[in-house]
Amino acid sequence: MLRFPGIELLETPMYAVIKTGGKQYRVSAGDKLKIEKLDAEVGSEVTFDQVLMVGGEGEIKMGAPLLRGATVKATVLDQARGDKIKIFKMRRRKHYRKSQGHRQYYTEVQIAGISA
């Protein structure tokens, strides 16, 4: 970590970048996030082993593409569906209208800890 005289730097908490459901998330211990639906019961513990990067406390570890041996543990808080998205298609002057809706399933998790 760089030190500058007269300037106090705050220590950053440990964080990780994980990959799940085709997306990447930056998480740290205690974070709650909504991810793509997982097959897990509410209250159970899940482990994410696709960790791309771990950082904090003055050092960064990066994988190529995955970091070997790093895991992130989380607890499942809820299995639910998101808000309804309305899809409306129309062709002007052609008497064509189509209306559709969609609600995506998601899993809400709370990050318990990061081990690298």
Backbone atoms as SQL, in Angstrom:
CREATE TABLE atoms (id INTEGER PRIMARY KEY, chain TEXT, resi INTEGER, resn TEXT, atom TEXT, x REAL, y REAL, z REAL);
INSERT INTO atoms VALUES
  (1, 'A', 1, 'MET', 'N', 0.843, -1.163, 0.000),
  (2, 'A', 1, 'MET', 'CA', 0.000, 0.000, 0.000),
  (3, 'A', 1, 'MET', 'C', 0.896, 1.237, 0.000),
  (4, 'A', 2, 'LEU', 'N', 0.504, 2.238, -0.764),
  (5, 'A', 2, 'LEU', 'CA', 1.281, 3.463, -0.816),
  (6, 'A', 2, 'LEU', 'C', 1.024, 4.291, 0.435),
  (7, 'A', 3, 'ARG', 'N', 2.077, 4.892, 0.979),
  (8, 'A', 3, 'ARG', 'CA', 1.967, 5.758, 2.154),
  (9, 'A', 3, 'ARG', 'C', 2.331, 7.185, 1.762),
  (10, 'A', 4, 'PHE', 'N', 1.515, 8.128, 2.146),
  (11, 'A', 4, 'PHE', 'CA', 1.773, 9.535, 1.901),
  (12, 'A', 4, 'PHE', 'C', 1.799, 10.253, 3.238),
  (13, 'A', 5, 'PRO', 'N', 2.800, 11.086, 3.492),
  (14, 'A', 5, 'PRO', 'CA', 2.852, 11.775, 4.784),
  (15, 'A', 5, 'PRO', 'C', 1.688, 12.753, 4.927),
  (16, 'A', 6, 'GLY', 'N', 1.027, 12.704, 6.075),
  (17, 'A', 6, 'GLY', 'CA', -0.073, 13.627, 6.356),
  (18, 'A', 6, 'GLY', 'C', -1.413, 13.177, 5.819),
  (19, 'A', 7, 'ILE', 'N', -1.476, 12.042, 5.106),
  (20, 'A', 7, 'ILE', 'CA', -2.739, 11.567, 4.534),
  (21, 'A', 7, 'ILE', 'C', -3.050, 10.197, 5.130),
  (22, 'A', 8, 'GLU', 'N', -4.213, 10.100, 5.749),
  (23, 'A', 8, 'GLU', 'CA', -4.655, 8.830, 6.325),
  (24, 'A', 8, 'GLU', 'C', -5.425, 8.041, 5.259),
  (25, 'A', 9, 'LEU', 'N', -5.018, 6.827, 5.009),
  (26, 'A', 9, 'LEU', 'CA', -5.716, 5.974, 4.052),
  (27, 'A', 9, 'LEU', 'C', -6.537, 4.951, 4.817),
  (28, 'A', 10, 'LEU', 'N', -7.762, 4.742, 4.385),
  (29, 'A', 10, 'LEU', 'CA', -8.623, 3.756, 5.003),
  (30, 'A', 10, 'LEU', 'C', -8.325, 2.378, 4.426),
  (31, 'A', 11, 'GLU', 'N', -8.301, 1.390, 5.287),
  (32, 'A', 11, 'GLU', 'CA', -8.114, 0.020, 4.832),
  (33, 'A', 11, 'GLU', 'C', -9.408, -0.456, 4.184),
  (34, 'A', 12, 'THR', 'N', -9.305, -1.022, 3.008),
  (35, 'A', 12, 'THR', 'CA', -10.496, -1.520, 2.328),
  (36, 'A', 12, 'THR', 'C', -10.793, -2.932, 2.804),
  (37, 'A', 13, 'PRO', 'N', -12.058, -3.253, 3.037),
  (38, 'A', 13, 'PRO', 'CA', -12.381, -4.616, 3.463),
  (39, 'A', 13, 'PRO', 'C', -12.151, -5.598, 2.321),
  (40, 'A', 14, 'MET', 'N', -12.029, -6.858, 2.665),
  (41, 'A', 14, 'MET', 'CA', -11.785, -7.895, 1.670),
  (42, 'A', 14, 'MET', 'C', -13.001, -8.030, 0.753),
  (43, 'A', 15, 'TYR', 'N', -12.754, -8.119, -0.532),
  (44, 'A', 15, 'TYR', 'CA', -13.820, -8.284, -1.511),
  (45, 'A', 15, 'TYR', 'C', -13.407, -9.317, -2.539),
  (46, 'A', 16, 'ALA', 'N', -14.397, -9.795, -3.288),
  (47, 'A', 16, 'ALA', 'CA', -14.136, -10.783, -4.332),
  (48, 'A', 16, 'ALA', 'C', -15.042, -10.503, -5.516),
  (49, 'A', 17, 'VAL', 'N', -14.614, -10.920, -6.681),
  (50, 'A', 17, 'VAL', 'CA', -15.442, -10.863, -7.891),
  (51, 'A', 17, 'VAL', 'C', -15.778, -12.307, -8.239),
  (52, 'A', 18, 'ILE', 'N', -17.092, -12.622, -8.186),
  (53, 'A', 18, 'ILE', 'CA', -17.529, -13.986, -8.479),
  (54, 'A', 18, 'ILE', 'C', -18.344, -14.003, -9.755),
  (55, 'A', 19, 'LYS', 'N', -18.450, -15.191, -10.332),
  (56, 'A', 19, 'LYS', 'CA', -19.223, -15.373, -11.557),
  (57, 'A', 19, 'LYS', 'C', -20.303, -16.409, -11.283),
  (58, 'A', 20, 'THR', 'N', -21.575, -16.017, -11.498),
  (59, 'A', 20, 'THR', 'CA', -22.691, -16.939, -11.352),
  (60, 'A', 20, 'THR', 'C', -23.830, -16.483, -12.245),
  (61, 'A', 21, 'GLY', 'N', -24.490, -17.422, -12.859),
  (62, 'A', 21, 'GLY', 'CA', -25.621, -17.093, -13.718),
  (63, 'A', 21, 'GLY', 'C', -25.248, -16.285, -14.945),
  (64, 'A', 22, 'GLY', 'N', -24.007, -16.404, -15.407),
  (65, 'A', 22, 'GLY', 'CA', -23.571, -15.668, -16.587),
  (66, 'A', 22, 'GLY', 'C', -23.235, -14.211, -16.309),
  (67, 'A', 23, 'LYS', 'N', -23.222, -13.809, -15.050),
  (68, 'A', 23, 'LYS', 'CA', -22.910, -12.428, -14.673),
  (69, 'A', 23, 'LYS', 'C', -21.794, -12.420, -13.643),
  (70, 'A', 24, 'GLN', 'N', -21.166, -11.258, -13.476),
  (71, 'A', 24, 'GLN', 'CA', -20.106, -11.103, -12.494),
  (72, 'A', 24, 'GLN', 'C', -20.553, -10.116, -11.425),
  (73, 'A', 25, 'TYR', 'N', -20.214, -10.416, -10.167),
  (74, 'A', 25, 'TYR', 'CA', -20.618, -9.584, -9.046),
  (75, 'A', 25, 'TYR', 'C', -19.410, -9.314, -8.158),
  (76, 'A', 26, 'ARG', 'N', -19.300, -8.060, -7.671),
  (77, 'A', 26, 'ARG', 'CA', -18.271, -7.703, -6.693),
  (78, 'A', 26, 'ARG', 'C', -18.935, -7.787, -5.328),
  (79, 'A', 27, 'VAL', 'N', -18.443, -8.679, -4.470),
  (80, 'A', 27, 'VAL', 'CA', -19.086, -8.935, -3.186),
  (81, 'A', 27, 'VAL', 'C', -18.069, -8.825, -2.050),
  (82, 'A', 28, 'SER', 'N', -18.578, -8.494, -0.877),
  (83, 'A', 28, 'SER', 'CA', -17.778, -8.544, 0.344),
  (84, 'A', 28, 'SER', 'C', -18.663, -9.122, 1.437),
  (85, 'A', 29, 'ALA', 'N', -18.066, -9.479, 2.563),
  (86, 'A', 29, 'ALA', 'CA', -18.801, -10.143, 3.636),
  (87, 'A', 29, 'ALA', 'C', -19.938, -9.253, 4.136),
  (88, 'A', 30, 'GLY', 'N', -21.135, -9.840, 4.263),
  (89, 'A', 30, 'GLY', 'CA', -22.304, -9.116, 4.735),
  (90, 'A', 30, 'GLY', 'C', -23.190, -8.562, 3.641),
  (91, 'A', 31, 'ASP', 'N', -22.744, -8.579, 2.396),
  (92, 'A', 31, 'ASP', 'CA', -23.541, -8.054, 1.276),
  (93, 'A', 31, 'ASP', 'C', -24.738, -8.954, 0.994),
  (94, 'A', 32, 'LYS', 'N', -25.867, -8.325, 0.622),
  (95, 'A', 32, 'LYS', 'CA', -27.040, -9.057, 0.137),
  (96, 'A', 32, 'LYS', 'C', -27.166, -8.752, -1.344),
  (97, 'A', 33, 'LEU', 'N', -27.404, -9.783, -2.153),
  (98, 'A', 33, 'LEU', 'CA', -27.589, -9.542, -3.570),
  (99, 'A', 33, 'LEU', 'C', -28.561, -10.539, -4.167),
  (100, 'A', 34, 'LYS', 'N', -29.184, -10.122, -5.270),
  (101, 'A', 34, 'LYS', 'CA', -30.131, -10.955, -5.997),
  (102, 'A', 34, 'LYS', 'C', -29.416, -11.488, -7.230),
  (103, 'A', 35, 'ILE', 'N', -29.384, -12.815, -7.340),
  (104, 'A', 35, 'ILE', 'CA', -28.702, -13.461, -8.454),
  (105, 'A', 35, 'ILE', 'C', -29.688, -14.355, -9.187),
  (106, 'A', 36, 'GLU', 'N', -29.264, -14.901, -10.314),
  (107, 'A', 36, 'GLU', 'CA', -30.114, -15.830, -11.051),
  (108, 'A', 36, 'GLU', 'C', -30.460, -17.017, -10.168),
  (109, 'A', 37, 'LYS', 'N', -31.613, -17.627, -10.415),
  (110, 'A', 37, 'LYS', 'CA', -32.152, -18.675, -9.552),
  (111, 'A', 37, 'LYS', 'C', -31.183, -19.845, -9.393),
  (112, 'A', 38, 'LEU', 'N', -30.989, -20.236, -8.128),
  (113, 'A', 38, 'LEU', 'CA', -30.184, -21.409, -7.787),
  (114, 'A', 38, 'LEU', 'C', -31.106, -22.473, -7.220),
  (115, 'A', 39, 'ASP', 'N', -30.757, -23.735, -7.402),
  (116, 'A', 39, 'ASP', 'CA', -31.532, -24.833, -6.820),
  (117, 'A', 39, 'ASP', 'C', -31.033, -25.070, -5.395),
  (118, 'A', 40, 'ALA', 'N', -31.507, -24.256, -4.467),
  (119, 'A', 40, 'ALA', 'CA', -31.111, -24.374, -3.063),
  (120, 'A', 40, 'ALA', 'C', -32.290, -23.960, -2.189),
  (121, 'A', 41, 'GLU', 'N', -32.387, -24.588, -1.029),
  (122, 'A', 41, 'GLU', 'CA', -33.462, -24.290, -0.092),
  (123, 'A', 41, 'GLU', 'C', -33.150, -23.002, 0.672),
  (124, 'A', 42, 'VAL', 'N', -34.204, -22.323, 1.125),
  (125, 'A', 42, 'VAL', 'CA', -34.038, -21.127, 1.941),
  (126, 'A', 42, 'VAL', 'C', -33.372, -21.523, 3.257),
  (127, 'A', 43, 'GLY', 'N', -32.331, -20.809, 3.648),
  (128, 'A', 43, 'GLY', 'CA', -31.590, -21.103, 4.868),
  (129, 'A', 43, 'GLY', 'C', -30.363, -21.975, 4.655),
  (130, 'A', 44, 'SER', 'N', -30.234, -22.564, 3.475),
  (131, 'A', 44, 'SER', 'CA', -29.071, -23.416, 3.220),
  (132, 'A', 44, 'SER', 'C', -27.866, -22.557, 2.832),
  (133, 'A', 45, 'GLU', 'N', -26.703, -23.172, 2.874),
  (134, 'A', 45, 'GLU', 'CA', -25.467, -22.476, 2.532),
  (135, 'A', 45, 'GLU', 'C', -24.998, -22.924, 1.157),
  (136, 'A', 46, 'VAL', 'N', -24.619, -21.963, 0.321),
  (137, 'A', 46, 'VAL', 'CA', -24.101, -22.264, -1.013),
  (138, 'A', 46, 'VAL', 'C', -22.663, -21.767, -1.093),
  (139, 'A', 47, 'THR', 'N', -21.883, -22.414, -1.947),
  (140, 'A', 47, 'THR', 'CA', -20.481, -22.040, -2.133),
  (141, 'A', 47, 'THR', 'C', -20.254, -21.689, -3.597),
  (142, 'A', 48, 'PHE', 'N', -19.685, -20.523, -3.829),
  (143, 'A', 48, 'PHE', 'CA', -19.332, -20.094, -5.179),
  (144, 'A', 48, 'PHE', 'C', -17.844, -20.355, -5.358),
  (145, 'A', 49, 'ASP', 'N', -17.512, -21.239, -6.308),
  (146, 'A', 49, 'ASP', 'CA', -16.109, -21.562, -6.532),
  (147, 'A', 49, 'ASP', 'C', -15.536, -20.887, -7.771),
  (148, 'A', 50, 'GLN', 'N', -16.372, -20.196, -8.532),
  (149, 'A', 50, 'GLN', 'CA', -15.883, -19.458, -9.694),
  (150, 'A', 50, 'GLN', 'C', -15.527, -18.034, -9.256),
  (151, 'A', 51, 'VAL', 'N', -14.369, -17.907, -8.641),
  (152, 'A', 51, 'VAL', 'CA', -13.881, -16.621, -8.144),
  (153, 'A', 51, 'VAL', 'C', -12.853, -16.098, -9.131),
  (154, 'A', 52, 'LEU', 'N', -13.078, -14.889, -9.630),
  (155, 'A', 52, 'LEU', 'CA', -12.186, -14.309, -10.630),
  (156, 'A', 52, 'LEU', 'C', -11.079, -13.469, -10.001),
  (157, 'A', 53, 'MET', 'N', -11.395, -12.825, -8.851),
  (158, 'A', 53, 'MET', 'CA', -10.422, -11.935, -8.234),
  (159, 'A', 53, 'MET', 'C', -10.751, -11.769, -6.758),
  (160, 'A', 54, 'VAL', 'N', -9.726, -11.633, -5.937),
  (161, 'A', 54, 'VAL', 'CA', -9.884, -11.336, -4.517),
  (162, 'A', 54, 'VAL', 'C', -8.980, -10.158, -4.211),
  (163, 'A', 55, 'GLY', 'N', -9.523, -9.156, -3.518),
  (164, 'A', 55, 'GLY', 'CA', -8.740, -7.973, -3.205),
  (165, 'A', 55, 'GLY', 'C', -9.041, -7.458, -1.818),
  (166, 'A', 56, 'GLY', 'N', -8.307, -6.429, -1.434),
  (167, 'A', 56, 'GLY', 'CA', -8.458, -5.823, -0.125),
  (168, 'A', 56, 'GLY', 'C', -7.218, -6.016, 0.702),
  (169, 'A', 57, 'GLU', 'N', -7.092, -5.218, 1.766),
  (170, 'A', 57, 'GLU', 'CA', -5.968, -5.287, 2.692),
  (171, 'A', 57, 'GLU', 'C', -4.634, -5.102, 1.979),
  (172, 'A', 58, 'GLY', 'N', -4.621, -4.254, 0.965),
  (173, 'A', 58, 'GLY', 'CA', -3.362, -3.900, 0.316),
  (174, 'A', 58, 'GLY', 'C', -2.861, -4.824, -0.771),
  (175, 'A', 59, 'GLU', 'N', -3.549, -5.913, -1.057),
  (176, 'A', 59, 'GLU', 'CA', -3.085, -6.795, -2.130),
  (177, 'A', 59, 'GLU', 'C', -4.258, -7.302, -2.951),
  (178, 'A', 60, 'ILE', 'N', -3.973, -7.656, -4.190),
  (179, 'A', 60, 'ILE', 'CA', -4.987, -8.159, -5.115),
  (180, 'A', 60, 'ILE', 'C', -4.477, -9.460, -5.716),
  (181, 'A', 61, 'LYS', 'N', -5.334, -10.469, -5.714),
  (182, 'A', 61, 'LYS', 'CA', -5.014, -11.741, -6.360),
  (183, 'A', 61, 'LYS', 'C', -5.970, -11.919, -7.520),
  (184, 'A', 62, 'MET', 'N', -5.427, -12.149, -8.707),
  (185, 'A', 62, 'MET', 'CA', -6.249, -12.324, -9.900),
  (186, 'A', 62, 'MET', 'C', -6.035, -13.712, -10.469),
  (187, 'A', 63, 'GLY', 'N', -7.115, -14.280, -11.000),
  (188, 'A', 63, 'GLY', 'CA', -7.034, -15.576, -11.638),
  (189, 'A', 63, 'GLY', 'C', -6.866, -15.435, -13.131),
  (190, 'A', 64, 'ALA', 'N', -6.588, -16.550, -13.787),
  (191, 'A', 64, 'ALA', 'CA', -6.440, -16.527, -15.229),
  (192, 'A', 64, 'ALA', 'C', -7.126, -17.744, -15.840),
  (193, 'A', 65, 'PRO', 'N', -8.439, -17.801, -15.990),
  (194, 'A', 65, 'PRO', 'CA', -9.442, -16.806, -15.598),
  (195, 'A', 65, 'PRO', 'C', -9.937, -16.969, -14.164),
  (196, 'A', 66, 'LEU', 'N', -9.814, -18.179, -13.559),
  (197, 'A', 66, 'LEU', 'CA', -10.325, -18.398, -12.209),
  (198, 'A', 66, 'LEU', 'C', -9.179, -18.485, -11.210),
  (199, 'A', 67, 'LEU', 'N', -9.470, -18.045, -9.993),
  (200, 'A', 67, 'LEU', 'CA', -8.491, -18.104, -8.916),
  (201, 'A', 67, 'LEU', 'C', -8.572, -19.475, -8.259),
  (202, 'A', 68, 'ARG', 'N', -7.497, -20.212, -8.294),
  (203, 'A', 68, 'ARG', 'CA', -7.488, -21.591, -7.803),
  (204, 'A', 68, 'ARG', 'C', -7.560, -21.618, -6.273),
  (205, 'A', 69, 'GLY', 'N', -8.488, -22.403, -5.744),
  (206, 'A', 69, 'GLY', 'CA', -8.601, -22.577, -4.298),
  (207, 'A', 69, 'GLY', 'C', -9.419, -21.520, -3.576),
  (208, 'A', 70, 'ALA', 'N', -9.896, -20.514, -4.262),
  (209, 'A', 70, 'ALA', 'CA', -10.676, -19.453, -3.616),
  (210, 'A', 70, 'ALA', 'C', -12.165, -19.788, -3.673),
  (211, 'A', 71, 'THR', 'N', -12.861, -19.545, -2.575),
  (212, 'A', 71, 'THR', 'CA', -14.304, -19.781, -2.517),
  (213, 'A', 71, 'THR', 'C', -14.990, -18.650, -1.777),
  (214, 'A', 72, 'VAL', 'N', -16.279, -18.479, -2.071),
  (215, 'A', 72, 'VAL', 'CA', -17.118, -17.512, -1.376),
  (216, 'A', 72, 'VAL', 'C', -18.329, -18.263, -0.869),
  (217, 'A', 73, 'LYS', 'N', -18.602, -18.155, 0.433),
  (218, 'A', 73, 'LYS', 'CA', -19.746, -18.839, 1.029),
  (219, 'A', 73, 'LYS', 'C', -20.861, -17.842, 1.259),
  (220, 'A', 74, 'ALA', 'N', -22.107, -18.301, 1.000),
  (221, 'A', 74, 'ALA', 'CA', -23.270, -17.435, 1.152),
  (222, 'A', 74, 'ALA', 'C', -24.437, -18.243, 1.705),
  (223, 'A', 75, 'THR', 'N', -25.390, -17.544, 2.312),
  (224, 'A', 75, 'THR', 'CA', -26.596, -18.149, 2.851),
  (225, 'A', 75, 'THR', 'C', -27.778, -17.701, 2.020),
  (226, 'A', 76, 'VAL', 'N', -28.659, -18.628, 1.641),
  (227, 'A', 76, 'VAL', 'CA', -29.838, -18.301, 0.835),
  (228, 'A', 76, 'VAL', 'C', -30.896, -17.686, 1.748),
  (229, 'A', 77, 'LEU', 'N', -31.321, -16.454, 1.410),
  (230, 'A', 77, 'LEU', 'CA', -32.333, -15.758, 2.198),
  (231, 'A', 77, 'LEU', 'C', -33.731, -15.928, 1.630),
  (232, 'A', 78, 'ASP', 'N', -33.858, -15.974, 0.290),
  (233, 'A', 78, 'ASP', 'CA', -35.185, -15.984, -0.318),
  (234, 'A', 78, 'ASP', 'C', -35.115, -16.532, -1.738),
  (235, 'A', 79, 'GLN', 'N', -36.197, -17.181, -2.153),
  (236, 'A', 79, 'GLN', 'CA', -36.407, -17.590, -3.545),
  (237, 'A', 79, 'GLN', 'C', -37.675, -16.879, -3.990),
  (238, 'A', 80, 'ALA', 'N', -37.587, -16.017, -4.993),
  (239, 'A', 80, 'ALA', 'CA', -38.759, -15.216, -5.363),
  (240, 'A', 80, 'ALA', 'C', -38.718, -14.880, -6.847),
  (241, 'A', 81, 'ARG', 'N', -39.674, -14.042, -7.242),
  (242, 'A', 81, 'ARG', 'CA', -39.749, -13.558, -8.625),
  (243, 'A', 81, 'ARG', 'C', -39.659, -12.037, -8.623),
  (244, 'A', 82, 'GLY', 'N', -39.051, -11.500, -9.643),
  (245, 'A', 82, 'GLY', 'CA', -38.882, -10.054, -9.743),
  (246, 'A', 82, 'GLY', 'C', -40.147, -9.365, -10.223),
  (247, 'A', 83, 'ASP', 'N', -40.052, -8.056, -10.408),
  (248, 'A', 83, 'ASP', 'CA', -41.182, -7.272, -10.901),
  (249, 'A', 83, 'ASP', 'C', -41.513, -7.667, -12.331),
  (250, 'A', 84, 'LYS', 'N', -42.770, -7.445, -12.707),
  (251, 'A', 84, 'LYS', 'CA', -43.210, -7.789, -14.058),
  (252, 'A', 84, 'LYS', 'C', -42.667, -6.778, -15.065),
  (253, 'A', 85, 'ILE', 'N', -42.146, -7.308, -16.141),
  (254, 'A', 85, 'ILE', 'CA', -41.679, -6.491, -17.257),
  (255, 'A', 85, 'ILE', 'C', -42.691, -6.642, -18.374),
  (256, 'A', 86, 'LYS', 'N', -43.178, -5.527, -18.893),
  (257, 'A', 86, 'LYS', 'CA', -44.164, -5.574, -19.973),
  (258, 'A', 86, 'LYS', 'C', -43.463, -5.382, -21.308),
  (259, 'A', 87, 'ILE', 'N', -43.792, -6.264, -22.248),
  (260, 'A', 87, 'ILE', 'CA', -43.239, -6.206, -23.594),
  (261, 'A', 87, 'ILE', 'C', -44.387, -5.884, -24.539),
  (262, 'A', 88, 'PHE', 'N', -44.240, -4.824, -25.321),
  (263, 'A', 88, 'PHE', 'CA', -45.291, -4.429, -26.251),
  (264, 'A', 88, 'PHE', 'C', -44.667, -4.196, -27.618),
  (265, 'A', 89, 'LYS', 'N', -45.170, -4.934, -28.614),
  (266, 'A', 89, 'LYS', 'CA', -44.672, -4.787, -29.977),
  (267, 'A', 89, 'LYS', 'C', -45.799, -4.267, -30.853),
  (268, 'A', 90, 'MET', 'N', -45.454, -3.380, -31.768),
  (269, 'A', 90, 'MET', 'CA', -46.474, -2.811, -32.644),
  (270, 'A', 90, 'MET', 'C', -45.841, -2.426, -33.983),
  (271, 'A', 91, 'ARG', 'N', -46.566, -2.691, -35.051),
  (272, 'A', 91, 'ARG', 'CA', -46.162, -2.231, -36.387),
  (273, 'A', 91, 'ARG', 'C', -47.191, -1.199, -36.828),
  (274, 'A', 92, 'ARG', 'N', -46.741, -0.019, -37.077),
  (275, 'A', 92, 'ARG', 'CA', -47.690, 1.033, -37.436),
  (276, 'A', 92, 'ARG', 'C', -48.310, 0.761, -38.814),
  (277, 'A', 93, 'ARG', 'N', -49.550, 1.075, -38.902),
  (278, 'A', 93, 'ARG', 'CA', -50.364, 0.944, -40.135),
  (279, 'A', 93, 'ARG', 'C', -50.534, -0.503, -40.591),
  (280, 'A', 94, 'LYS', 'N', -50.186, -1.485, -39.800),
  (281, 'A', 94, 'LYS', 'CA', -50.304, -2.884, -40.207),
  (282, 'A', 94, 'LYS', 'C', -51.300, -3.654, -39.346),
  (283, 'A', 95, 'HIS', 'N', -51.926, -3.015, -38.395),
  (284, 'A', 95, 'HIS', 'CA', -52.896, -3.627, -37.497),
  (285, 'A', 95, 'HIS', 'C', -52.281, -4.810, -36.739),
  (286, 'A', 96, 'TYR', 'N', -51.017, -4.599, -36.286),
  (287, 'A', 96, 'TYR', 'CA', -50.306, -5.644, -35.546),
  (288, 'A', 96, 'TYR', 'C', -49.938, -5.103, -34.170),
  (289, 'A', 97, 'ARG', 'N', -50.451, -5.742, -33.137),
  (290, 'A', 97, 'ARG', 'CA', -50.096, -5.403, -31.761),
  (291, 'A', 97, 'ARG', 'C', -49.937, -6.689, -30.976),
  (292, 'A', 98, 'LYS', 'N', -48.898, -6.744, -30.168),
  (293, 'A', 98, 'LYS', 'CA', -48.645, -7.935, -29.368),
  (294, 'A', 98, 'LYS', 'C', -48.184, -7.478, -27.991),
  (295, 'A', 99, 'SER', 'N', -48.818, -8.006, -26.964),
  (296, 'A', 99, 'SER', 'CA', -48.475, -7.650, -25.596),
  (297, 'A', 99, 'SER', 'C', -48.064, -8.908, -24.849),
  (298, 'A', 100, 'GLN', 'N', -47.020, -8.791, -24.037),
  (299, 'A', 100, 'GLN', 'CA', -46.491, -9.936, -23.326),
  (300, 'A', 100, 'GLN', 'C', -45.888, -9.450, -22.010),
  (301, 'A', 101, 'GLY', 'N', -45.815, -10.327, -21.016),
  (302, 'A', 101, 'GLY', 'CA', -45.209, -9.990, -19.741),
  (303, 'A', 101, 'GLY', 'C', -44.229, -11.070, -19.314),
  (304, 'A', 102, 'HIS', 'N', -43.325, -10.697, -18.394),
  (305, 'A', 102, 'HIS', 'CA', -42.318, -11.655, -17.926),
  (306, 'A', 102, 'HIS', 'C', -41.928, -11.314, -16.500),
  (307, 'A', 103, 'ARG', 'N', -41.798, -12.345, -15.650),
  (308, 'A', 103, 'ARG', 'CA', -41.275, -12.192, -14.297),
  (309, 'A', 103, 'ARG', 'C', -40.132, -13.179, -14.120),
  (310, 'A', 104, 'GLN', 'N', -38.953, -12.658, -13.830),
  (311, 'A', 104, 'GLN', 'CA', -37.754, -13.485, -13.713),
  (312, 'A', 104, 'GLN', 'C', -37.622, -14.040, -12.293),
  (313, 'A', 105, 'TYR', 'N', -37.286, -15.325, -12.179),
  (314, 'A', 105, 'TYR', 'CA', -36.998, -15.927, -10.883),
  (315, 'A', 105, 'TYR', 'C', -35.612, -15.489, -10.425),
  (316, 'A', 106, 'TYR', 'N', -35.455, -15.266, -9.110),
  (317, 'A', 106, 'TYR', 'CA', -34.155, -14.924, -8.573),
  (318, 'A', 106, 'TYR', 'C', -33.976, -15.544, -7.191),
  (319, 'A', 107, 'THR', 'N', -32.738, -15.597, -6.748),
  (320, 'A', 107, 'THR', 'CA', -32.370, -16.063, -5.428),
  (321, 'A', 107, 'THR', 'C', -31.658, -14.940, -4.708),
  (322, 'A', 108, 'GLU', 'N', -32.112, -14.612, -3.515),
  (323, 'A', 108, 'GLU', 'CA', -31.437, -13.577, -2.728),
  (324, 'A', 108, 'GLU', 'C', -30.499, -14.272, -1.743),
  (325, 'A', 109, 'VAL', 'N', -29.229, -13.859, -1.757),
  (326, 'A', 109, 'VAL', 'CA', -28.225, -14.470, -0.891),
  (327, 'A', 109, 'VAL', 'C', -27.524, -13.400, -0.067),
  (328, 'A', 110, 'GLN', 'N', -26.984, -13.820, 1.080),
  (329, 'A', 110, 'GLN', 'CA', -26.149, -12.947, 1.897),
  (330, 'A', 110, 'GLN', 'C', -24.782, -13.590, 2.000),
  (331, 'A', 111, 'ILE', 'N', -23.746, -12.817, 1.682),
  (332, 'A', 111, 'ILE', 'CA', -22.384, -13.324, 1.658),
  (333, 'A', 111, 'ILE', 'C', -21.904, -13.502, 3.095),
  (334, 'A', 112, 'ALA', 'N', -21.460, -14.722, 3.416),
  (335, 'A', 112, 'ALA', 'CA', -20.999, -15.033, 4.771),
  (336, 'A', 112, 'ALA', 'C', -19.491, -14.819, 4.916),
  (337, 'A', 113, 'GLY', 'N', -18.721, -15.245, 3.930),
  (338, 'A', 113, 'GLY', 'CA', -17.277, -15.090, 4.049),
  (339, 'A', 113, 'GLY', 'C', -16.558, -15.392, 2.759),
  (340, 'A', 114, 'ILE', 'N', -15.310, -14.909, 2.693),
  (341, 'A', 114, 'ILE', 'CA', -14.465, -15.093, 1.514),
  (342, 'A', 114, 'ILE', 'C', -13.181, -15.780, 1.973),
  (343, 'A', 115, 'SER', 'N', -12.806, -16.847, 1.297),
  (344, 'A', 115, 'SER', 'CA', -11.523, -17.495, 1.602),
  (345, 'A', 115, 'SER', 'C', -10.713, -17.594, 0.323),
  (346, 'A', 116, 'ALA', 'N', -9.452, -17.214, 0.423),
  (347, 'A', 116, 'ALA', 'CA', -8.605, -17.200, -0.765),
  (348, 'A', 116, 'ALA', 'C', -7.373, -18.062, -0.563);
